[in-house]
Amino acid sequence: MDPAILLRILRKRLVLLLLPVLNAAAITGFLAITIPPQYEATVTLRILPYSAGAPDYGTIAYFEQLANTFSKILTSDLVIDEAVRRLAIEQLPEFDIEVVPQTELMRLSVLDESAVRAQTVANTLAGLLIEQNQASFAADSEGIQPLLRDRLVALESQLNDRISQLADLQNQIPRDNERVADVERAITTLQQNYNLVLNSYNQATLSQMSRANAIRIVEPAQPPTEPVGPGPVRRVVFGSIVGLIGGIVLAFIAESRTPHFFSVQDIQSTLAAPVVAQIPHIRRYYRANVFDGDFFASETFRRMRALVQAGEESPARRIFMVTSAIPGEGKTTVATNFAAALGLSGRRVVLVEADLMSPRFERLFDTTSFAGFTELLRGHVRLSEVLAYSGIKNVSLVFAGSAAADSSDYMTPNRLSTLVDDLLGDFDVVIIDAPAVLASSDALVLAQQVQNVLWVVDMDATDRKSVMRAHDQILRVGATIIGVAVNGMLHKNDLQWIRTPSPKPTKKLISTPNDDLVKDVAGK
């Protein structure tokens, strides 16, 4: 998708984009203020599995077994209860133990609101783990070592007895060599047995000492100086980023449900009609007549006049209906200034306000209306009696007239046809400011008589689905969209003139029909 279209989607959905950002920033900011910081103290432990030779698969498996055993011991009720008793606290803070990959090290980490308490708890738990391990292997060794020690004592006693017996035999005269040889052989056997038992005893003692000291503290915990995790500012920034991502997702979800237009080509393709004007934003006091000082906008309506070619001899180019899909797209402003552009070219133009539900001529021309379109439909007045002065050269007005609930009931094809013939008989061009298609069925009735429709689209006000629905209804009554005016546009490529500031125009509008053109029509 074009980056410019993406930016327009985000700008159009700015509320959906910013709301999650503000909510996320507010929530993370509140949590950062209310939740106290957490400090982490860590004890580094080393596991020393006993192995008589070089490390092998069995040693590695035994190391893993020890690591799991120590983890279970640390989380046992016995250790936790003893730690709570020694520390004189009600509950231990959160702690975790993990093996450092590719090493013989384990890390015991404690999280707490107090840095000193986190250090104390970590060192206490590490000490208890070592104590429990030593106590466990000390208990295991109580069965074997005493037996071996007793066996050594017995063998040593027997050996001493045999040695004494040998000395006595050697001192006898005559000497009994055969008995001396027997005793010497017995001493040799006892010495061998004694060495074997002594070796077993030493191995058992070494194994017990190795297993009892299989874990030790390498680096005790120190009081942490900084809290863990990001600070309040970083938390708010991170929360805002997450909210921004969520807002972008919401914006595109909303856009998929009510898609908007983001390019002129997209509008032309949807309405199957050429874009005859890309109208820039018009300042409020120039909306009744951009030719009073809004130079860029006035040039836009001059190009629109040339492209539409209104006022030709063909009746099809002498009457136009200006409408839009929904109210608020600027159709009245477009109709008024298109009429002004035609009037300045010498054509006699009448601008008819047919939007009976939402008339705007009074506010736009800063004047008071009288009888108008409603009274013409009812047949209460003649055309010459409702023509009003617009303040624009060659442009006359027909106001909506009195508002009534049943005004639309008089908008029948016969009455409209008669009114259109009267208007075309007195003016070169008739421009009807019709209601929005989706706001009133009057637009469809008018379209059947006028047929030539100038469509106004404000890409910021309407969505694609609304335009397509209104377009389908217009086509069903046989009308033709001869051109589209895209409102609120400002393309840098079209900015070929320097727009100089102009003073606010002074309006001199008269609410009675005294314009020369009106008088000429009335004379007929």
Order of alpha helices (4+ residues) and beta strands (2+ residues): alpha-alpha-beta-alpha-alpha-beta-beta-alpha-alpha-alpha-beta-alpha-alpha-beta-alpha-beta-alpha-beta-alpha-alpha-alpha-beta-beta-alpha-beta-alpha-beta-alpha-beta-alpha
